[in-house]
Amino acid sequence: MRKSLFWLSEAQWARIAPHLPTDVRGVPREDDRRVISGIIHVLKTGCRWCDCPREYGPHTTIYNRFVRWAERGVWENLFRKLASSGRSAETQIIDSTHVKAHRSASGGKGGSKIRQSAAHAAGATRRSMHFQMLKGV
């Protein structure tokens, strides 16, 4: 097993397992702990589902489990149950927002400035409809 892979610890799994759905029918499903570790790996690294390491199981299984449980509200229920042991059961916030911007994205050195075009500064006549309409008045 590679060191870069994420696996739920025994303590983490003990807290999560009781809140997972048990109404499984049909074909025996992949190990929940293995699949959830794969889901967390994808969410942490930002990789595509199809690039998820094979140690977590088939990438289609990992993706399908994530989507189906999201539709059923399993993730939200799990989050609420785990968060209820925190300070406030009513308000919980998770934010991992970040924005990457080039250093000159705001207009370059010295900030953004409104500059006249060379033609306007030289006193050239504007060729817009608005200017011609005002001229005729």
N, CA, C and O atoms as CSV, one atom per row, in Angstrom:
chain,resi,resn,atom,element,x,y,z
A,1,MET,N,N,0.848,-1.184,0.000
A,1,MET,CA,C,0.000,0.000,0.000
A,1,MET,C,C,0.891,1.244,0.000
A,1,MET,O,O,1.885,1.311,0.723
A,2,ARG,N,N,0.522,2.213,-0.811
A,2,ARG,CA,C,1.299,3.451,-0.915
A,2,ARG,C,C,1.055,4.349,0.291
A,2,ARG,O,O,-0.036,4.352,0.862
A,3,LYS,N,N,2.067,5.104,0.671
A,3,LYS,CA,C,1.949,6.007,1.813
A,3,LYS,C,C,1.025,7.180,1.531
A,3,LYS,O,O,0.431,7.741,2.452
A,4,SER,N,N,0.901,7.555,0.257
A,4,SER,CA,C,0.102,8.734,-0.093
A,4,SER,C,C,-1.403,8.481,-0.037
A,4,SER,O,O,-2.191,9.416,-0.177
A,5,LEU,N,N,-1.806,7.242,0.162
A,5,LEU,CA,C,-3.231,6.921,0.196
A,5,LEU,C,C,-3.833,7.264,1.551
A,5,LEU,O,O,-3.167,7.181,2.583
A,6,PHE,N,N,-5.099,7.649,1.527
A,6,PHE,CA,C,-5.806,7.974,2.764
A,6,PHE,C,C,-6.659,6.792,3.186
A,6,PHE,O,O,-7.427,6.258,2.385
A,7,TRP,N,N,-6.531,6.384,4.423
A,7,TRP,CA,C,-7.377,5.328,4.959
A,7,TRP,C,C,-7.967,5.799,6.275
A,7,TRP,O,O,-7.270,6.391,7.099
A,8,LEU,N,N,-9.233,5.539,6.469
A,8,LEU,CA,C,-9.882,5.880,7.739
A,8,LEU,C,C,-9.252,5.054,8.856
A,8,LEU,O,O,-9.025,3.854,8.702
A,9,SER,N,N,-8.973,5.707,9.980
A,9,SER,CA,C,-8.417,4.991,11.126
A,9,SER,C,C,-9.543,4.195,11.797
A,9,SER,O,O,-10.717,4.372,11.473
A,10,GLU,N,N,-9.174,3.327,12.725
A,10,GLU,CA,C,-10.176,2.533,13.459
A,10,GLU,C,C,-11.143,3.445,14.206
A,10,GLU,O,O,-12.349,3.195,14.228
A,11,ALA,N,N,-10.611,4.505,14.818
A,11,ALA,CA,C,-11.458,5.427,15.584
A,11,ALA,C,C,-12.420,6.182,14.660
A,11,ALA,O,O,-13.593,6.357,14.988
A,12,GLN,N,N,-11.919,6.625,13.513
A,12,GLN,CA,C,-12.781,7.330,12.551
A,12,GLN,C,C,-13.875,6.401,12.033
A,12,GLN,O,O,-15.038,6.797,11.942
A,13,TRP,N,N,-13.509,5.183,11.696
A,13,TRP,CA,C,-14.477,4.238,11.158
A,13,TRP,C,C,-15.527,3.878,12.215
A,13,TRP,O,O,-16.701,3.704,11.889
A,14,ALA,N,N,-15.109,3.769,13.466
A,14,ALA,CA,C,-16.052,3.444,14.542
A,14,ALA,C,C,-17.117,4.530,14.695
A,14,ALA,O,O,-18.254,4.230,15.059
A,15,ARG,N,N,-16.763,5.780,14.423
A,15,ARG,CA,C,-17.738,6.878,14.512
A,15,ARG,C,C,-18.653,6.937,13.293
A,15,ARG,O,O,-19.817,7.320,13.413
A,16,ILE,N,N,-18.142,6.563,12.126
A,16,ILE,CA,C,-18.900,6.671,10.881
A,16,ILE,C,C,-19.814,5.472,10.644
A,16,ILE,O,O,-20.965,5.649,10.246
A,17,ALA,N,N,-19.333,4.278,10.876
A,17,ALA,CA,C,-20.037,3.038,10.515
A,17,ALA,C,C,-21.492,2.962,10.978
A,17,ALA,O,O,-22.340,2.534,10.195
A,18,PRO,N,N,-21.829,3.358,12.216
A,18,PRO,CA,C,-23.232,3.214,12.653
A,18,PRO,C,C,-24.224,4.080,11.872
A,18,PRO,O,O,-25.428,3.824,11.920
A,19,HIS,N,N,-23.750,5.081,11.167
A,19,HIS,CA,C,-24.645,6.013,10.468
A,19,HIS,C,C,-24.811,5.702,8.989
A,19,HIS,O,O,-25.506,6.427,8.277
A,20,LEU,N,N,-24.183,4.638,8.525
A,20,LEU,CA,C,-24.261,4.283,7.112
A,20,LEU,C,C,-25.484,3.412,6.848
A,20,LEU,O,O,-25.928,2.685,7.737
A,21,PRO,N,N,-26.034,3.477,5.634
A,21,PRO,CA,C,-27.213,2.671,5.309
A,21,PRO,C,C,-26.896,1.185,5.342
A,21,PRO,O,O,-25.818,0.756,4.931
A,22,THR,N,N,-27.847,0.408,5.837
A,22,THR,CA,C,-27.665,-1.043,5.920
A,22,THR,C,C,-28.683,-1.790,5.065
A,22,THR,O,O,-28.687,-3.021,5.043
A,23,ASP,N,N,-29.537,-1.066,4.367
A,23,ASP,CA,C,-30.578,-1.684,3.538
A,23,ASP,C,C,-30.025,-2.072,2.173
A,23,ASP,O,O,-30.422,-1.526,1.144
A,24,VAL,N,N,-29.109,-3.019,2.187
A,24,VAL,CA,C,-28.419,-3.436,0.967
A,24,VAL,C,C,-29.114,-4.661,0.402
A,24,VAL,O,O,-29.358,-5.636,1.113
A,25,ARG,N,N,-29.435,-4.600,-0.910
A,25,ARG,CA,C,-30.051,-5.738,-1.581
A,25,ARG,C,C,-29.203,-6.109,-2.784
A,25,ARG,O,O,-28.406,-5.311,-3.277
A,26,GLY,N,N,-29.392,-7.328,-3.239
A,26,GLY,CA,C,-28.727,-7.750,-4.469
A,26,GLY,C,C,-27.285,-8.156,-4.257
A,26,GLY,O,O,-26.945,-8.812,-3.272
A,27,VAL,N,N,-26.436,-7.754,-5.202
A,27,VAL,CA,C,-25.026,-8.145,-5.213
A,27,VAL,C,C,-24.320,-7.585,-3.981
A,27,VAL,O,O,-24.504,-6.415,-3.646
A,28,PRO,N,N,-23.515,-8.402,-3.303
A,28,PRO,CA,C,-22.761,-7.881,-2.153
A,28,PRO,C,C,-21.887,-6.708,-2.600
A,28,PRO,O,O,-21.186,-6.790,-3.609
A,29,ARG,N,N,-21.941,-5.641,-1.852
A,29,ARG,CA,C,-21.216,-4.443,-2.279
A,29,ARG,C,C,-19.793,-4.407,-1.740
A,29,ARG,O,O,-19.422,-5.134,-0.818
A,30,GLU,N,N,-19.013,-3.523,-2.361
A,30,GLU,CA,C,-17.628,-3.322,-1.941
A,30,GLU,C,C,-17.602,-2.867,-0.483
A,30,GLU,O,O,-18.586,-2.333,0.029
A,31,ASP,N,N,-16.483,-3.081,0.168
A,31,ASP,CA,C,-16.288,-2.676,1.556
A,31,ASP,C,C,-16.484,-1.168,1.704
A,31,ASP,O,O,-15.818,-0.382,1.031
A,32,ASP,N,N,-17.399,-0.771,2.586
A,32,ASP,CA,C,-17.710,0.651,2.778
A,32,ASP,C,C,-16.481,1.452,3.196
A,32,ASP,O,O,-16.259,2.559,2.704
A,33,ARG,N,N,-15.700,0.905,4.086
A,33,ARG,CA,C,-14.527,1.639,4.580
A,33,ARG,C,C,-13.550,1.926,3.445
A,33,ARG,O,O,-12.993,3.020,3.353
A,34,ARG,N,N,-13.353,0.955,2.603
A,34,ARG,CA,C,-12.453,1.100,1.463
A,34,ARG,C,C,-12.981,2.151,0.487
A,34,ARG,O,O,-12.222,3.001,0.021
A,35,VAL,N,N,-14.275,2.095,0.178
A,35,VAL,CA,C,-14.877,3.027,-0.779
A,35,VAL,C,C,-14.911,4.447,-0.222
A,35,VAL,O,O,-14.614,5.402,-0.939
A,36,ILE,N,N,-15.270,4.591,1.045
A,36,ILE,CA,C,-15.307,5.931,1.656
A,36,ILE,C,C,-13.904,6.523,1.718
A,36,ILE,O,O,-13.731,7.726,1.526
A,37,SER,N,N,-12.910,5.694,1.983
A,37,SER,CA,C,-11.529,6.179,1.950
A,37,SER,C,C,-11.183,6.684,0.554
A,37,SER,O,O,-10.495,7.695,0.416
A,38,GLY,N,N,-11.655,5.988,-0.486
A,38,GLY,CA,C,-11.438,6.429,-1.859
A,38,GLY,C,C,-12.143,7.739,-2.162
A,38,GLY,O,O,-11.590,8.605,-2.840
A,39,ILE,N,N,-13.360,7.886,-1.663
A,39,ILE,CA,C,-14.118,9.131,-1.857
A,39,ILE,C,C,-13.377,10.288,-1.197
A,39,ILE,O,O,-13.223,11.353,-1.795
A,40,ILE,N,N,-12.925,10.082,0.017
A,40,ILE,CA,C,-12.190,11.128,0.731
A,40,ILE,C,C,-10.893,11.460,-0.006
A,40,ILE,O,O,-10.500,12.623,-0.087
A,41,HIS,N,N,-10.237,10.439,-0.539
A,41,HIS,CA,C,-9.004,10.679,-1.310
A,41,HIS,C,C,-9.276,11.587,-2.504
A,41,HIS,O,O,-8.533,12.539,-2.743
A,42,VAL,N,N,-10.339,11.298,-3.254
A,42,VAL,CA,C,-10.681,12.114,-4.424
A,42,VAL,C,C,-11.019,13.539,-4.003
A,42,VAL,O,O,-10.581,14.495,-4.644
A,43,LEU,N,N,-11.790,13.689,-2.937
A,43,LEU,CA,C,-12.179,15.024,-2.487
A,43,LEU,C,C,-10.992,15.811,-1.940
A,43,LEU,O,O,-10.919,17.027,-2.118
A,44,LYS,N,N,-10.066,15.129,-1.279
A,44,LYS,CA,C,-8.889,15.811,-0.730
A,44,LYS,C,C,-7.908,16.225,-1.812
A,44,LYS,O,O,-7.365,17.329,-1.769
A,45,THR,N,N,-7.674,15.350,-2.782
A,45,THR,CA,C,-6.654,15.625,-3.789
A,45,THR,C,C,-7.191,16.398,-4.985
A,45,THR,O,O,-6.431,17.066,-5.686
A,46,GLY,N,N,-8.494,16.311,-5.221
A,46,GLY,CA,C,-9.072,16.988,-6.373
A,46,GLY,C,C,-8.861,16.241,-7.677
A,46,GLY,O,O,-9.070,16.798,-8.755
A,47,CYS,N,N,-8.448,14.980,-7.587
A,47,CYS,CA,C,-8.243,14.207,-8.816
A,47,CYS,C,C,-9.586,13.786,-9.409
A,47,CYS,O,O,-10.622,13.873,-8.749
A,48,ARG,N,N,-9.555,13.333,-10.648
A,48,ARG,CA,C,-10.770,12.835,-11.283
A,48,ARG,C,C,-11.113,11.482,-10.694
A,48,ARG,O,O,-10.239,10.778,-10.189
A,49,TRP,N,N,-12.394,11.116,-10.757
A,49,TRP,CA,C,-12.827,9.825,-10.210
A,49,TRP,C,C,-12.081,8.683,-10.885
A,49,TRP,O,O,-11.694,7.714,-10.232
A,50,CYS,N,N,-11.881,8.799,-12.198
A,50,CYS,CA,C,-11.217,7.709,-12.927
A,50,CYS,C,C,-9.728,7.613,-12.586
A,50,CYS,O,O,-9.090,6.612,-12.912
A,51,ASP,N,N,-9.168,8.626,-11.942
A,51,ASP,CA,C,-7.762,8.599,-11.536
A,51,ASP,C,C,-7.571,8.143,-10.092
A,51,ASP,O,O,-6.455,8.162,-9.571
A,52,CYS,N,N,-8.653,7.738,-9.456
A,52,CYS,CA,C,-8.565,7.266,-8.075
A,52,CYS,C,C,-7.750,5.965,-8.044
A,52,CYS,O,O,-7.989,5.079,-8.864
A,53,PRO,N,N,-6.800,5.836,-7.122
A,53,PRO,CA,C,-5.960,4.629,-7.063
A,53,PRO,C,C,-6.784,3.350,-6.915
A,53,PRO,O,O,-7.824,3.345,-6.257
A,54,ARG,N,N,-6.315,2.284,-7.524
A,54,ARG,CA,C,-7.037,1.003,-7.533
A,54,ARG,C,C,-7.180,0.384,-6.156
A,54,ARG,O,O,-8.060,-0.448,-5.936
A,55,GLU,N,N,-6.322,0.784,-5.225
A,55,GLU,CA,C,-6.394,0.213,-3.876
A,55,GLU,C,C,-7.742,0.495,-3.207
A,55,GLU,O,O,-8.135,-0.219,-2.284
A,56,TYR,N,N,-8.447,1.522,-3.662
A,56,TYR,CA,C,-9.752,1.870,-3.088
A,56,TYR,C,C,-10.897,1.114,-3.737
A,56,TYR,O,O,-12.032,1.183,-3.266
A,57,GLY,N,N,-10.613,0.400,-4.806
A,57,GLY,CA,C,-11.660,-0.322,-5.522
A,57,GLY,C,C,-11.924,0.323,-6.868
A,57,GLY,O,O,-11.258,1.290,-7.238
A,58,PRO,N,N,-12.903,-0.211,-7.609
A,58,PRO,CA,C,-13.217,0.328,-8.935
A,58,PRO,C,C,-13.683,1.783,-8.843
A,58,PRO,O,O,-14.492,2.132,-7.983
A,59,HIS,N,N,-13.163,2.627,-9.741
A,59,HIS,CA,C,-13.509,4.055,-9.679
A,59,HIS,C,C,-14.992,4.283,-9.941
A,59,HIS,O,O,-15.563,5.243,-9.423
A,60,THR,N,N,-15.628,3.424,-10.733
A,60,THR,CA,C,-17.073,3.591,-10.968
A,60,THR,C,C,-17.863,3.322,-9.694
A,60,THR,O,O,-18.868,3.982,-9.429
A,61,THR,N,N,-17.416,2.370,-8.921
A,61,THR,CA,C,-18.082,2.067,-7.644
A,61,THR,C,C,-17.944,3.240,-6.690
A,61,THR,O,O,-18.906,3.621,-6.022
A,62,ILE,N,N,-16.761,3.808,-6.624
A,62,ILE,CA,C,-16.520,4.940,-5.729
A,62,ILE,C,C,-17.385,6.123,-6.125
A,62,ILE,O,O,-18.014,6.750,-5.272
A,63,TYR,N,N,-17.422,6.432,-7.419
A,63,TYR,CA,C,-18.234,7.549,-7.913
A,63,TYR,C,C,-19.732,7.290,-7.682
A,63,TYR,O,O,-20.450,8.158,-7.187
A,64,ASN,N,N,-20.190,6.085,-8.048
A,64,ASN,CA,C,-21.616,5.764,-7.898
A,64,ASN,C,C,-22.060,5.813,-6.441
A,64,ASN,O,O,-23.153,6.292,-6.138
A,65,ARG,N,N,-21.223,5.323,-5.547
A,65,ARG,CA,C,-21.575,5.355,-4.115
A,65,ARG,C,C,-21.685,6.797,-3.642
A,65,ARG,O,O,-22.612,7.138,-2.908
A,66,PHE,N,N,-20.752,7.643,-4.054
A,66,PHE,CA,C,-20.782,9.044,-3.659
A,66,PHE,C,C,-22.061,9.719,-4.158
A,66,PHE,O,O,-22.737,10.406,-3.392
A,67,VAL,N,N,-22.394,9.529,-5.431
A,67,VAL,CA,C,-23.569,10.176,-6.024
A,67,VAL,C,C,-24.865,9.634,-5.427
A,67,VAL,O,O,-25.751,10.410,-5.068
A,68,ARG,N,N,-24.982,8.334,-5.320
A,68,ARG,CA,C,-26.226,7.736,-4.792
A,68,ARG,C,C,-26.460,8.130,-3.336
A,68,ARG,O,O,-27.587,8.436,-2.946
A,69,TRP,N,N,-25.420,8.121,-2.550
A,69,TRP,CA,C,-25.582,8.520,-1.154
A,69,TRP,C,C,-25.867,10.010,-1.035
A,69,TRP,O,O,-26.562,10.426,-0.108
A,70,ALA,N,N,-25.355,10.814,-1.939
A,70,ALA,CA,C,-25.671,12.245,-1.934
A,70,ALA,C,C,-27.150,12.448,-2.246
A,70,ALA,O,O,-27.813,13.262,-1.603
A,71,GLU,N,N,-27.668,11.715,-3.224
A,71,GLU,CA,C,-29.094,11.821,-3.581
A,71,GLU,C,C,-29.991,11.377,-2.433
A,71,GLU,O,O,-31.061,11.947,-2.223
A,72,ARG,N,N,-29.562,10.370,-1.696
A,72,ARG,CA,C,-30.357,9.852,-0.576
A,72,ARG,C,C,-30.177,10.659,0.709
A,72,ARG,O,O,-30.897,10.433,1.681
A,73,GLY,N,N,-29.240,11.583,0.730
A,73,GLY,CA,C,-29.006,12.406,1.911
A,73,GLY,C,C,-28.142,11.747,2.967
A,73,GLY,O,O,-28.104,12.199,4.111
A,74,VAL,N,N,-27.446,10.680,2.593
A,74,VAL,CA,C,-26.601,9.954,3.549
A,74,VAL,C,C,-25.463,10.838,4.048
A,74,VAL,O,O,-25.168,10.847,5.243
A,75,TRP,N,N,-24.821,11.580,3.150
A,75,TRP,CA,C,-23.693,12.428,3.547
A,75,TRP,C,C,-24.142,13.532,4.491
A,75,TRP,O,O,-23.479,13.814,5.489
A,76,GLU,N,N,-25.271,14.156,4.173
A,76,GLU,CA,C,-25.773,15.231,5.040
A,76,GLU,C,C,-26.142,14.686,6.418
A,76,GLU,O,O,-25.837,15.306,7.437
A,77,ASN,N,N,-26.790,13.540,6.447
A,77,ASN,CA,C,-27.162,12.915,7.720
A,77,ASN,C,C,-25.913,12.563,8.525
A,77,ASN,O,O,-25.852,12.802,9.731
A,78,LEU,N,N,-24.919,11.991,7.842
A,78,LEU,CA,C,-23.663,11.634,8.514
A,78,LEU,C,C,-22.990,12.870,9.093
A,78,LEU,O,O,-22.516,12.856,10.229
A,79,PHE,N,N,-22.952,13.935,8.306
A,79,PHE,CA,C,-22.339,15.171,8.771
A,79,PHE,C,C,-23.075,15.723,9.991
A,79,PHE,O,O,-22.448,16.126,10.970
A,80,ARG,N,N,-24.392,15.740,9.929
A,80,ARG,CA,C,-25.176,16.258,11.064
A,80,ARG,C,C,-24.954,15.434,12.331
A,80,ARG,O,O,-24.812,15.990,13.420
A,81,LYS,N,N,-24.923,14.114,12.187
A,81,LYS,CA,C,-24.719,13.241,13.354
A,81,LYS,C,C,-23.337,13.466,13.970
A,81,LYS,O,O,-23.201,13.564,15.189
A,82,LEU,N,N,-22.323,13.547,13.121
A,82,LEU,CA,C,-20.961,13.734,13.637
A,82,LEU,C,C,-20.756,15.144,14.184
A,82,LEU,O,O,-20.036,15.333,15.164
A,83,ALA,N,N,-21.387,16.131,13.553
A,83,ALA,CA,C,-21.223,17.525,13.990
A,83,ALA,C,C,-22.013,17.825,15.249
A,83,ALA,O,O,-21.703,18.782,15.959
A,84,SER,N,N,-23.026,17.024,15.538
A,84,SER,CA,C,-23.858,17.310,16.711
A,84,SER,C,C,-23.096,17.152,18.022
A,84,SER,O,O,-23.525,17.660,19.058
A,85,SER,N,N,-21.981,16.457,17.978
A,85,SER,CA,C,-21.178,16.312,19.195
A,85,SER,C,C,-20.245,17.504,19.398
A,85,SER,O,O,-19.500,17.555,20.376
A,86,GLY,N,N,-20.288,18.456,18.477
A,86,GLY,CA,C,-19.450,19.649,18.568
A,86,GLY,C,C,-20.079,20.701,19.452
A,86,GLY,O,O,-20.941,20.390,20.274
A,87,ARG,N,N,-19.655,21.951,19.292
A,87,ARG,CA,C,-20.133,23.059,20.121
A,87,ARG,C,C,-21.584,23.390,19.874
A,87,ARG,O,O,-22.355,23.566,20.818
A,88,SER,N,N,-21.968,23.476,18.602
A,88,SER,CA,C,-23.327,23.876,18.278
A,88,SER,C,C,-23.903,22.917,17.256
A,88,SER,O,O,-23.321,22.717,16.190
A,89,ALA,N,N,-25.043,22.322,17.575
A,89,ALA,CA,C,-25.682,21.388,16.653
A,89,ALA,C,C,-26.459,22.130,15.572
A,89,ALA,O,O,-26.815,21.542,14.551
A,90,GLU,N,N,-26.724,23.413,15.785
A,90,GLU,CA,C,-27.532,24.166,14.833
A,90,GLU,C,C,-26.703,24.772,13.709
A,90,GLU,O,O,-27.163,24.837,12.569
A,91,THR,N,N,-25.498,25.213,14.012
A,91,THR,CA,C,-24.681,25.889,13.004
A,91,THR,C,C,-23.335,25.212,12.893
A,91,THR,O,O,-22.578,25.129,13.860
A,92,GLN,N,N,-23.046,24.725,11.689
A,92,GLN,CA,C,-21.749,24.131,11.410
A,92,GLN,C,C,-21.274,24.704,10.089
A,92,GLN,O,O,-22.062,24.836,9.153
A,93,ILE,N,N,-20.008,25.044,10.001
A,93,ILE,CA,C,-19.473,25.650,8.789
A,93,ILE,C,C,-18.187,24.928,8.392
A,93,ILE,O,O,-17.297,24.695,9.210
A,94,ILE,N,N,-18.126,24.589,7.119
A,94,ILE,CA,C,-16.891,24.056,6.549
A,94,ILE,C,C,-16.611,24.904,5.329
A,94,ILE,O,O,-17.478,25.066,4.470
A,95,ASP,N,N,-15.414,25.445,5.243
A,95,ASP,CA,C,-15.078,26.286,4.112
A,95,ASP,C,C,-13.661,25.987,3.668
A,95,ASP,O,O,-12.710,26.120,4.439
A,96,SER,N,N,-13.536,25.587,2.435
A,96,SER,CA,C,-12.202,25.363,1.884
A,96,SER,C,C,-12.041,26.177,0.608
A,96,SER,O,O,-11.319,25.785,-0.309
A,97,THR,N,N,-12.713,27.299,0.564
A,97,THR,CA,C,-12.679,28.135,-0.625
A,97,THR,C,C,-11.308,28.763,-0.803
A,97,THR,O,O,-10.711,29.257,0.153
A,98,HIS,N,N,-10.825,28.741,-2.009
A,98,HIS,CA,C,-9.596,29.450,-2.328
A,98,HIS,C,C,-9.652,29.864,-3.788
A,98,HIS,O,O,-10.251,29.183,-4.620
A,99,VAL,N,N,-9.034,30.964,-4.079
A,99,VAL,CA,C,-9.013,31.476,-5.437
A,99,VAL,C,C,-7.572,31.753,-5.817
A,99,VAL,O,O,-6.864,32.490,-5.131
A,100,LYS,N,N,-7.154,31.162,-6.901
A,100,LYS,CA,C,-5.807,31.422,-7.386
A,100,LYS,C,C,-5.902,32.513,-8.442
A,100,LYS,O,O,-6.698,32.410,-9.375
A,101,ALA,N,N,-5.108,33.537,-8.300
A,101,ALA,CA,C,-5.093,34.628,-9.270
A,101,ALA,C,C,-3.653,34.998,-9.577
A,101,ALA,O,O,-2.790,34.973,-8.699
A,102,HIS,N,N,-3.410,35.336,-10.809
A,102,HIS,CA,C,-2.082,35.791,-11.208
A,102,HIS,C,C,-1.803,37.129,-10.539
A,102,HIS,O,O,-2.734,37.892,-10.280
A,103,ARG,N,N,-0.576,37.417,-10.262
A,103,ARG,CA,C,-0.251,38.644,-9.535
A,103,ARG,C,C,-0.681,39.897,-10.280
A,103,ARG,O,O,-0.895,40.941,-9.663
A,104,SER,N,N,-0.808,39.806,-11.587
A,104,SER,CA,C,-1.235,40.991,-12.338
A,104,SER,C,C,-2.707,40.927,-12.727
A,104,SER,O,O,-3.145,41.674,-13.602
A,105,ALA,N,N,-3.467,40.056,-12.098
A,105,ALA,CA,C,-4.876,39.884,-12.450
A,105,ALA,C,C,-5.709,41.118,-12.121
A,105,ALA,O,O,-6.790,41.297,-12.684
A,106,SER,N,N,-5.232,41.962,-11.230
A,106,SER,CA,C,-6.008,43.152,-10.857
A,106,SER,C,C,-5.582,44.390,-11.643
A,106,SER,O,O,-5.943,45.505,-11.266
A,107,GLY,N,N,-4.848,44.225,-12.690
A,107,GLY,CA,C,-4.466,45.374,-13.507
A,107,GLY,C,C,-2.980,45.635,-13.516
A,107,GLY,O,O,-2.535,46.638,-14.072
A,108,GLY,N,N,-2.219,44.777,-12.927
A,108,GLY,CA,C,-0.769,44.938,-12.953
A,108,GLY,C,C,-0.264,45.842,-11.852
A,108,GLY,O,O,-1.007,46.225,-10.949
A,109,LYS,N,N,0.994,46.172,-11.938
A,109,LYS,CA,C,1.644,46.998,-10.935
A,109,LYS,C,C,1.000,48.372,-10.876
A,109,LYS,O,O,0.806,49.000,-11.917
A,110,GLY,N,N,0.678,48.836,-9.731
A,110,GLY,CA,C,0.084,50.160,-9.584
A,110,GLY,C,C,-1.434,50.137,-9.638
A,110,GLY,O,O,-2.063,51.193,-9.564
A,111,GLY,N,N,-2.034,48.970,-9.765
A,111,GLY,CA,C,-3.498,48.887,-9.766
A,111,GLY,C,C,-4.101,49.258,-11.106
A,111,GLY,O,O,-3.392,49.564,-12.065
A,112,SER,N,N,-5.428,49.224,-11.154
A,112,SER,CA,C,-6.101,49.529,-12.412
A,112,SER,C,C,-6.292,51.037,-12.541
A,112,SER,O,O,-6.676,51.709,-11.584
A,113,LYS,N,N,-6.025,51.552,-13.715
A,113,LYS,CA,C,-6.171,52.980,-13.997
A,113,LYS,C,C,-6.925,53.138,-15.299
A,113,LYS,O,O,-6.765,52.326,-16.210
A,114,ILE,N,N,-7.741,54.167,-15.399
A,114,ILE,CA,C,-8.434,54.460,-16.638
A,114,ILE,C,C,-7.518,55.364,-17.447
A,114,ILE,O,O,-7.151,56.456,-17.012
A,115,ARG,N,N,-7.162,54.896,-18.612
A,115,ARG,CA,C,-6.240,55.653,-19.458
A,115,ARG,C,C,-6.924,56.026,-20.767
A,115,ARG,O,O,-7.693,55.238,-21.316
A,116,GLN,N,N,-6.648,57.215,-21.263
A,116,GLN,CA,C,-7.187,57.628,-22.551
A,116,GLN,C,C,-6.380,56.975,-23.660
A,116,GLN,O,O,-5.177,56.745,-23.536
A,117,SER,N,N,-7.078,56.687,-24.739
A,117,SER,CA,C,-6.358,56.140,-25.880
A,117,SER,C,C,-5.495,57.249,-26.484
A,117,SER,O,O,-5.756,58.433,-26.271
A,118,ALA,N,N,-4.486,56.862,-27.224
A,118,ALA,CA,C,-3.589,57.836,-27.843
A,118,ALA,C,C,-4.352,58.731,-28.814
A,118,ALA,O,O,-4.069,59.927,-28.894
A,119,ALA,N,N,-5.319,58.176,-29.556
A,119,ALA,CA,C,-6.094,58.959,-30.522
A,119,ALA,C,C,-6.950,60.001,-29.808
A,119,ALA,O,O,-7.040,61.142,-30.263
A,120,HIS,N,N,-7.565,59.633,-28.720
A,120,HIS,CA,C,-8.415,60.562,-27.969
A,120,HIS,C,C,-7.574,61.680,-27.361
A,120,HIS,O,O,-7.978,62.843,-27.362
A,121,ALA,N,N,-6.391,61.315,-26.837
A,121,ALA,CA,C,-5.518,62.311,-26.234
A,121,ALA,C,C,-5.025,63.313,-27.279
A,121,ALA,O,O,-4.765,64.472,-26.953
A,122,ALA,N,N,-4.897,62.870,-28.533
A,122,ALA,CA,C,-4.428,63.754,-29.601
A,122,ALA,C,C,-5.554,64.626,-30.160
A,122,ALA,O,O,-5.322,65.461,-31.033
A,123,GLY,N,N,-6.789,64.427,-29.648
A,123,GLY,CA,C,-7.905,65.259,-30.079
A,123,GLY,C,C,-8.633,64.738,-31.307
A,123,GLY,O,O,-9.331,65.500,-31.977
A,124,ALA,N,N,-8.485,63.457,-31.614
A,124,ALA,CA,C,-9.172,62.881,-32.772
A,124,ALA,C,C,-10.670,62.849,-32.531
A,124,ALA,O,O,-11.117,62.779,-31.386
A,125,THR,N,N,-11.438,62.901,-33.591
A,125,THR,CA,C,-12.892,62.866,-33.505
A,125,THR,C,C,-13.351,61.447,-33.236
A,125,THR,O,O,-12.850,60.501,-33.844
A,126,ARG,N,N,-14.300,61.296,-32.328
A,126,ARG,CA,C,-14.871,59.986,-32.045
A,126,ARG,C,C,-15.753,59.556,-33.195
A,126,ARG,O,O,-16.364,60.387,-33.867
A,127,ARG,N,N,-15.817,58.287,-33.415
A,127,ARG,CA,C,-16.621,57.770,-34.511
A,127,ARG,C,C,-17.807,56.968,-33.984
A,127,ARG,O,O,-18.255,56.035,-34.651
A,128,SER,N,N,-18.305,57.293,-32.850
A,128,SER,CA,C,-19.450,56.569,-32.317
A,128,SER,C,C,-20.741,57.292,-32.683
A,128,SER,O,O,-20.732,58.498,-32.932
A,129,MET,N,N,-21.848,56.558,-32.716
A,129,MET,CA,C,-23.150,57.106,-33.072
A,129,MET,C,C,-23.572,58.162,-32.064
A,129,MET,O,O,-24.122,59.196,-32.441
A,130,HIS,N,N,-23.320,57.910,-30.793
A,130,HIS,CA,C,-23.723,58.831,-29.756
A,130,HIS,C,C,-23.075,60.204,-29.975
A,130,HIS,O,O,-23.747,61.228,-29.856
A,131,PHE,N,N,-21.801,60.231,-30.286
A,131,PHE,CA,C,-21.092,61.488,-30.478
A,131,PHE,C,C,-21.643,62.238,-31.699
A,131,PHE,O,O,-21.794,63.459,-31.659
A,132,GLN,N,N,-21.938,61.517,-32.771
A,132,GLN,CA,C,-22.457,62.164,-33.971
A,132,GLN,C,C,-23.856,62.722,-33.736
A,132,GLN,O,O,-24.207,63.766,-34.286
A,133,MET,N,N,-24.645,62.045,-32.937
A,133,MET,CA,C,-25.993,62.533,-32.635
A,133,MET,C,C,-25.919,63.834,-31.844
A,133,MET,O,O,-26.686,64.763,-32.094
A,134,LEU,N,N,-24.993,63.898,-30.889
A,134,LEU,CA,C,-24.861,65.103,-30.087
A,134,LEU,C,C,-24.351,66.267,-30.927
A,134,LEU,O,O,-24.716,67.419,-30.690
A,135,LYS,N,N,-23.516,65.966,-31.897
A,135,LYS,CA,C,-22.947,66.995,-32.761
A,135,LYS,C,C,-24.023,67.665,-33.608
A,135,LYS,O,O,-23.956,68.868,-33.859
A,136,GLY,N,N,-25.010,66.895,-34.048
A,136,GLY,CA,C,-26.072,67.420,-34.892
A,136,GLY,C,C,-27.087,68.239,-34.122
A,136,GLY,O,O,-27.853,68.969,-34.750
A,137,VAL,N,N,-27.141,68.166,-32.831
A,137,VAL,CA,C,-28.136,68.874,-32.025
A,137,VAL,C,C,-27.812,70.306,-31.833
A,137,VAL,O,O,-28.562,71.026,-31.175
